[in-house]
């Protein structure tokens, strides 16, 4: 049973709104520079709108800075696990320092996501291990979580696999789901702060 009650959920939502607003305000010069860089080097669109599964199994559009060559099918949530073939030079830098994720501050502000919570998946992967997803999808997805920190080199692991889809489905995804179930059942405001801190440390160490 989660230790985060109704009061804790209220505090979490207030925290999300305040930090998302402050983040968008203070990071606006950086967001503008990145947007301009993408326009110059990669053309439109600047943002990549990706269909993901949120709390309760509902779809929402996740916002990211575009780091790959634009393909219509990718917007529908179809992509090759571990594939870096379409990542642009600018995209590689944005991904390395996770700044491609900054537009998700808008998702947090809208209420689609929280700062901390299980990373949202595409529909394809929520249709396997459904018993575990039933638990994970009880909470809002997040910009970061413990599983993201543990598997921060996930793309490299999949790129080395002879069957990336199978590796993700049978090796990586079950472990991520177990980590996320533990979070759902034990989450607290202080746990969220610890995950945010460890995420920042992981980015700095890159």
N, C-alpha and C positions, 0 to 999 in steps of 0.2 A: 504494500500500500504506500502511495506517495506521501511524503512528509510535507508537501507543499499544498496547504489548504487554500480556502477561498481568499483569505486575507493575503496569503503569500502570492497567489495568482494576481491579485490586484496590484500589489507592490511590484511584481515582475512586469506587468503591463505598463505601469507608470514609468518604471526604469527604462523600458524599451522605447517609449515615446520620447522621453526627455533626452536620452542619449542619441537616438536617431536624429532628432531635430538639431541638437548641438553638433553632431557629426556632419550633417548636411551643410550647416552654416559654416563651420570652421574648415571643412574640407572642400568647400566650394571652389577655391582657386585650383586645387589639385584636380578636382573633377572636371573643371573647365579645360585645363591643360591636357588631360588624358583624352577628353572628347575631341579637342582640336587635333591632337596627334593621330588619333584613329581616322578622323576625316581626311587628313593630309596623306597618310600612309595607306589606308585601307578603304577609303571612301565610306559611303553610307551602307548600312545603318551603323550608328555608333553603339547602340545597345543591342544585345542579344536577348530576345524574349523566349524563354524556354518553358514549355509546359511541364509542371511537376505536380506531384500528389501531396496535398496538405492534410491538416487535421480532419479526421472523419472521412478520409478518402476523397475529398473534393479536389478538383483540379484548380490550379492557379498559375499565373504567369510569373516566373522568376526572372528578375532583371540582373543582367551582367553586362559589363563592357565586352564588346565583341572581340574575341581573340583568334577567331578562325575565319577561313573563307566562308562566305554566306551561302547556305544551302537551305531551300524551303523545307526539306524533310527534317532537318535538324531542329527547326522550330517546333515541330510536332512531337519532339522527344525521342526521335530515332537517331542513334549514333552508335559508332563502334567503340566498345569498351577498350580503353587504353590507347586509342588511336590518336597520334599527334600529327598525322599527315597534313591536316589542313591548318595547323597552328601557324600564324604568321610570325615574323621576327619581333614585331611590336607585341604581339600576343604572348610570346614566350616570356618577355620581361614582366608584363602585367600579371601573368600567372605565377611567376616565381615569387613575387612579393604579395600575391593575393589581392592586389588592388583591383583586379577585374570583378571582385565580389562587392565592391563599395556601393554600387547601385541598389544592392539588396537592403540598404538603409530605407529605401522607399517601400520595400515589401514589409519591413518591420513597422514603419509608420502606418501603413495601410492595415496592418493586423494580420496579413497572410503568414508572417513569420515572427519569430522572436530572435533576440541576439543569440541565445543558447537553446539548442534543441536538436533532435536528430536531423541530419542533413536531408532535405527533400529529394526523393527519387523520381525517376520517370515511371510511368504506369507499368511498363514492361517488367520492372524488377519488383514491384509491389504485388505482382500476381504469382510470385513464388515465395515459399516460406510464409504463407498467408497467416498461419497461426501466430507467428511472431509480429507480423505487420499489424495485426489486430490490436496489439498492445502499443506498439510504437506510434501508430496513427491516432492515439488518444490525445496526443499533445501537439502543439504547433511545431513545425519544423524550425530549424535555426540556421543562423549564419555559420555557427561553429558548434562542434560537440567533441566529446572524448574520442569517438571513432575517427573523426577527421584528423585529430592530432596523431593518433596511433598509426593511421594509414596515410600520412601526408605524402608518402612516396608511392601511392597506389598506382598512378599512371606508369611509373617506371616498372613496377611489378607486372602489370598487365602487358606492357610493351614487350617484355621478355618472354611472355607465355606463348606457346604454340596455339593455344585456344583461349584467348582472353575472355570471351563470354562465359565459357565453362569455369575458368578460374575464378571469375568474379562471382558467378552464381553459387559455386560449391565450396569455395575457400574464403573469399573476402567478405561477401555479403552476410553469410551466417554469423561471422565474428562481429561484424559491425552491428547487426541486429541484437546480438546478445549484450553488447556494450550499451546500446541504446535502451534496451529493456531495463537494464540495471539503472540507467539514468531516470527513466520514467518512474520507476518504483521507489527511487530514493532521492529525487531531486529536491534541491533547496536553493534559496537565494545565494547562500555562501558557496554552494557547489558551483553555481553559475559563474560567480566572480572568479573562482579558482580556474574554471575552464577558459574564461576570457583571458586571464593572466597567462596561462600555459599556451594558449594560442598565439598571443603576442610574442612570447619567448621563442616559440617554434619558428615564427616568421623571421625574427631577428637573427636566429642561428643559421638561417639558410645561406 
